[in-house]
Amino acid sequence: MRERTRRLDVATRRLGYSNLWPPAPDPRYSIAMRNVILIAAPDEERLEAMSECLETAGYRCLTAMSGAAALATAASYAPQLAILFADLPEVQGTDVCLRLKQEGATAHVAVVLIGKDSPQERFVATEVGADRYLADPVDDKTLLDAVRELFSKLVLNAR
């Protein structure tokens, strides 16, 4: 038994693992999962346009076409940022934002909420915890500025 344990220890050291269980998270995984954005839009055209714009700027994008799909994707992949339209089918974007901020596992996710340009919508966005509110339609420059600003805040908060 002792010989078998010693061989296992030698093999794990050769592979770069320690004797500790569970093993430490692989740093390559955490690097690969940086700059991940969840985009939830009610129609495919806006979804594709936004994801293309953000992927061109170097971000990784996850997409959803409903509020329920956005919640499931956020729970599975833990993005750093979520861009949500207020008028999502099934579960509205404001409700998705509220649930993301209330859940312990997704409370760190920064949220950009996109909706009508009205004071009521802006008020609701701040009440549900959105980090930024943008009026629809959103041009690429405004979107990228908001995303860069929120990612820089996330980096500063992580330090």
C-alpha positions as CSV (number, residue, x, y, z in Angstrom):
1,M,0.0,0.0,0.0
2,R,2.8,2.4,0.9
3,E,4.6,1.7,-2.4
4,R,1.4,2.4,-4.4
5,T,0.9,5.7,-2.5
6,R,4.5,6.7,-3.2
7,R,4.2,5.9,-6.9
8,L,1.0,8.0,-7.1
9,D,2.8,10.9,-5.3
10,V,5.7,10.8,-7.8
11,A,3.3,10.6,-10.8
12,T,1.3,13.6,-9.6
13,R,4.4,15.6,-9.0
14,R,5.6,14.8,-12.5
15,L,2.3,16.1,-13.9
16,G,2.7,19.3,-11.9
17,Y,0.0,18.5,-9.3
18,S,0.4,18.8,-5.6
19,N,-0.7,16.2,-3.0
20,L,-3.5,18.5,-1.9
21,W,-7.1,17.5,-2.6
22,P,-9.0,19.1,-4.2
23,P,-6.5,20.4,-6.6
24,A,-6.1,24.1,-7.0
25,P,-8.0,25.7,-9.9
26,D,-6.1,25.7,-13.1
27,P,-4.8,29.3,-13.7
28,R,-5.1,28.7,-17.5
29,Y,-8.9,28.3,-17.0
30,S,-9.2,31.6,-15.1
31,I,-7.2,33.5,-17.8
32,A,-9.3,31.9,-20.6
33,M,-12.5,32.9,-18.9
34,R,-11.7,36.6,-18.5
35,N,-13.6,39.3,-20.4
36,V,-16.7,37.2,-20.8
37,I,-19.9,39.1,-21.6
38,L,-23.4,37.7,-21.6
39,I,-25.6,39.4,-24.2
40,A,-29.4,38.9,-23.9
41,A,-31.5,40.5,-26.7
42,P,-35.0,39.9,-27.8
43,D,-34.2,39.6,-31.5
44,E,-31.4,37.9,-33.4
45,E,-30.3,41.0,-35.4
46,R,-29.4,43.0,-32.4
47,L,-27.8,40.0,-30.7
48,E,-25.5,39.3,-33.7
49,A,-24.6,43.0,-34.1
50,M,-23.6,43.4,-30.5
51,S,-21.7,40.2,-30.2
52,E,-19.8,41.0,-33.5
53,C,-18.9,44.4,-32.2
54,L,-17.7,43.1,-28.8
55,E,-15.9,40.1,-30.2
56,T,-14.0,42.4,-32.7
57,A,-12.9,44.4,-29.6
58,G,-11.5,41.3,-28.0
59,Y,-14.3,40.2,-25.7
60,R,-15.8,36.7,-25.5
61,C,-19.6,36.7,-25.8
62,L,-22.3,34.4,-24.6
63,T,-25.7,35.0,-26.1
64,A,-29.3,34.4,-25.0
65,M,-32.6,35.4,-26.6
66,S,-34.8,35.3,-23.5
67,G,-34.6,36.2,-19.8
68,A,-34.8,32.6,-18.7
69,A,-31.9,31.6,-21.1
70,A,-29.9,34.5,-19.8
71,L,-30.3,33.4,-16.2
72,A,-29.4,29.8,-17.0
73,T,-26.3,30.9,-19.0
74,A,-25.2,33.3,-16.2
75,A,-25.5,30.5,-13.7
76,S,-23.5,28.0,-15.9
77,Y,-20.7,30.2,-17.2
78,A,-20.3,33.1,-14.6
79,P,-19.7,36.0,-17.0
80,Q,-18.1,39.2,-15.7
81,L,-20.6,41.4,-17.5
82,A,-24.2,41.1,-18.7
83,I,-25.8,43.3,-21.3
84,L,-29.6,42.9,-21.0
85,F,-32.4,44.5,-23.0
86,A,-35.3,45.5,-20.8
87,D,-37.9,43.9,-23.1
88,L,-36.7,40.3,-23.1
89,P,-39.3,37.6,-23.5
90,E,-40.2,35.2,-20.7
91,V,-38.4,37.1,-17.9
92,Q,-37.9,40.8,-18.4
93,G,-34.4,42.3,-18.4
94,T,-35.0,44.2,-15.2
95,D,-36.0,41.0,-13.4
96,V,-33.0,39.2,-14.8
97,C,-30.8,42.0,-13.4
98,L,-32.5,41.8,-10.0
99,R,-32.0,38.1,-9.8
100,L,-28.4,38.3,-10.9
101,K,-27.6,40.8,-8.2
102,Q,-29.5,38.9,-5.5
103,E,-27.9,35.5,-6.2
104,G,-24.6,35.0,-4.3
105,A,-22.8,33.3,-7.2
106,T,-23.7,36.0,-9.7
107,A,-23.8,39.1,-7.5
108,H,-20.4,40.2,-8.9
109,V,-21.7,40.4,-12.5
110,A,-21.8,44.0,-13.7
111,V,-25.0,44.7,-15.6
112,V,-25.7,47.1,-18.5
113,L,-29.4,47.5,-19.0
114,I,-30.7,48.8,-22.4
115,G,-34.2,50.2,-22.7
116,K,-36.4,53.2,-23.6
117,D,-35.0,56.7,-23.0
118,S,-37.4,57.6,-20.1
119,P,-36.9,58.7,-16.5
120,Q,-39.1,55.8,-15.3
121,E,-36.9,53.2,-17.0
122,R,-33.7,54.8,-15.7
123,F,-35.2,54.8,-12.2
124,V,-36.2,51.1,-12.4
125,A,-32.7,50.3,-13.7
126,T,-31.0,51.9,-10.7
127,E,-33.5,50.2,-8.3
128,V,-32.8,46.7,-9.6
129,G,-29.0,47.3,-9.4
130,A,-28.0,47.9,-13.0
131,D,-24.5,49.3,-13.1
132,R,-25.2,51.3,-16.3
133,Y,-28.3,52.2,-18.3
134,L,-28.2,52.9,-22.0
135,A,-31.0,54.2,-24.2
136,D,-32.1,52.1,-27.1
137,P,-30.9,52.2,-29.9
138,V,-27.3,52.0,-28.8
139,D,-24.4,52.8,-31.1
140,D,-21.2,50.7,-31.0
141,K,-19.0,53.4,-29.6
142,T,-21.4,54.1,-26.6
143,L,-21.6,50.3,-26.0
144,L,-17.8,49.8,-26.1
145,D,-17.2,52.8,-23.8
146,A,-19.7,51.4,-21.2
147,V,-18.2,47.9,-21.4
148,R,-14.6,49.2,-21.1
149,E,-15.6,51.4,-18.1
150,L,-17.2,48.6,-16.3
151,F,-14.4,46.2,-16.9
152,S,-11.9,48.7,-15.6
153,K,-14.0,49.0,-12.5
154,L,-14.1,45.2,-12.1
155,V,-10.3,45.1,-12.3
156,L,-9.9,47.8,-9.7
157,N,-12.4,46.1,-7.4
158,A,-10.6,42.8,-7.7
159,R,-7.3,44.3,-6.4
